[in-house]
Amino acid sequence: MAVITIPRALRDKLGEDGTDAFIEVMQSVETESRKDLATKEDLAKLEGNLRLEIEKSKSDIIKWVAAMLVAQSAAIAALVRLFGLK
């Protein structure tokens, strides 16, 4: 935890109790703000999840491309037969 240094002018204006209260507030704000920060572990988990999603997407795309290739080939073969092209 960081050490909070209060300038003399502010300590004189706030008094001892006010200065202590101010320090407590600043420390609680610091603690609260750190709760929202991501840790290295959080980022590693996210990276792993993203890698899995990308791999899944890649395999889905490959499946669709292969299916479209077969469908397009069938459509071309049907047109060739329909129009009697050799």
Summary of the structure (lengths in Angstrom):
residues: 86
radius of gyration: 32.9
end to end distance: 81.8
largest distance: 100.3
contacts: 161
relative contact order: 0.06
helix: 84%
strand: 0%
